[in-house]
């Protein structure tokens, strides 16, 4: 559902754009909440907090880098590239997770 945010680009009113963005944000949170348990499914209980903390730190670092890019795009181009990036990022991240973790089962220490 996240790619629906692309409809905000051609929205005829601010209300319609906000509604579309709200649906996309809902979809992002659905995806995120389904991934919250992934560290517990993959790692031993003594490592779950560390893995969760590292993934949260990586996500925060990525957001930190993305914010200036958003500002630059809005100032120099438009909101269109931002909406395109957001719509593609979540599909791409889901594909990467499915590729890197084809089966969700505890990892063995090989």
Secondary structure, 3 states (H helix, E strand, C coil): CHHHHHHHHHCCCHHHHHHHHHHHHHHHHHHHHHHCCHHHHHCCHHHHHHHHHHHHHHHHHHHHHHHHHHHHHHHHCCCHHHHHHHHHHHHHHHHHHHHHCCCCCCCCCC
